[in-house]
Amino acid sequence: MDFLISNAYAQAAGGSGSTLMSLLPMILIFVVFYFLLIRPQQKRTKEHKEMVSNIGKGDEVLTNGGFLGKVVKVGDNYISVQLGEGMEVKMQAAAVAQVLPKGTLKSA
């Protein structure tokens, strides 16, 4: 019956080099995730905050909801966007996805 069950032997105690070698793949994975996921996301977030802080009256914007409009009032956290004749919407400034070049609304 011994041929069905293999014997388990204890491994010899390894030095500090083997501990470092066992942690090296985890460290390498974290570094790859940092440069491929975390750092680019932080860069996009920084660019978006800068764009939102530079929004001014008269800018043409595209919202996260897909609406095109012209900024008519700017507050600390909220802006008023004119979507059409007599249609003005107050919204969070962070909901602006993109500031469009001047004259985009005329061509749309």
Rosetta blueprint (number, residue, H / E / L):
1 M L
2 D L
3 F L
4 L L
5 I L
6 S L
7 N L
8 A L
9 Y L
10 A L
11 Q L
12 A L
13 A L
14 G L
15 G L
16 S H
17 G H
18 S H
19 T H
20 L H
21 M H
22 S H
23 L H
24 L H
25 P H
26 M H
27 I H
28 L H
29 I H
30 F H
31 V H
32 V H
33 F H
34 Y H
35 F H
36 L H
37 L H
38 I H
39 R H
40 P H
41 Q H
42 Q H
43 K H
44 R H
45 T H
46 K H
47 E H
48 H H
49 K H
50 E H
51 M H
52 V H
53 S H
54 N L
55 I L
56 G L
57 K L
58 G L
59 D L
60 E E
61 V E
62 L E
63 T E
64 N L
65 G L
66 G L
67 F L
68 L E
69 G E
70 K E
71 V E
72 V E
73 K E
74 V E
75 G L
76 D L
77 N L
78 Y E
79 I E
80 S E
81 V E
82 Q E
83 L E
84 G E
85 E L
86 G L
87 M E
88 E E
89 V E
90 K E
91 M E
92 Q E
93 A H
94 A H
95 A H
96 V E
97 A E
98 Q E
99 V E
100 L E
101 P L
102 K L
103 G L
104 T H
105 L H
106 K H
107 S H
108 A L
